[in-house]
Amino acid sequence: MAGDNSYEPGEIVKVSGIYAVVHDDGKDTFEVTCVEGEHFPPTRSGKGAHFELKYGARHAHTHEALQGTEARG
């Protein structure tokens, strides 16, 4: 069952990271990357699944330790 850490297809992603796609029957769970500001994608069945955040991550260009650096190549 979905909890405080779960999101429905169509909701806006608040934290970029790796999410588990969890089906209500518990079968065929897998992980996907979702990006802050985008919508959680629809599922094939259109119902019966939700997203659970496994690992949050920030984009490199938004991390303060990497701001102001220039690409070297």
N, C-alpha and C positions, 0 to 999 in steps of 0.2 A: 504494500500500500504506500502511496505517496506521502511524504512528510514535509517538514520545513525546508529540506534540502532538495526538493524535487520540483520540476517545472513541466508544464504542459506544452505540447507543440503549439506554435504561434505566439507564445510569450516572448518578450524581449530578453535577450541574454544580458545579465548584469555583470557577470564575471567570466572573462575568457578562460578557457581551460578544457580539460578532458572530462567528458560526461559519459556516464553509462546510460544506454537506452535500455530501459527495463520494461519488459512486457508484463502485463497483469498476471499472466499464467506462469511467469518466472522462466520461460524458455527463451532461448536465442538472444540472451543479453549480450550486447557488444558495446564498444567504446567509440566515441566520435569527438572531434574538436569543434567547439562552438565559440564564436567570437562576440565579445561585448558589443552591444548596440544592434546586432542582427537578431533575427527571430529564430527561435528553435524551429527546426524543419518539421514538416508534417511526416507522419509515419505512413507506410504503405496501406495499412488497414484503416487509417484515419481515426482510430481509437484504440484504447487498450494498452497504451504505452506512455511512459513519462521519462524525463531526463533527470539524472542525479549527478551533481558535481562530484568528481573524484579528485581532481587536482587542478587548482586554480593557477593561472600563469598570466604574466603581463607581457605585452608586446615589447620587444627590445627597444623600439623608438620611444616608448613612454617611461622607461626605467631611468630614474635619476642618475644612476651610476654610468649610464651610457649616453646621456644627453651631452651635447657639445663636442662629442668626438667626431672625427672625420674618418671616412672609409679610407683604408690603406690598401693599396693594391699594386 
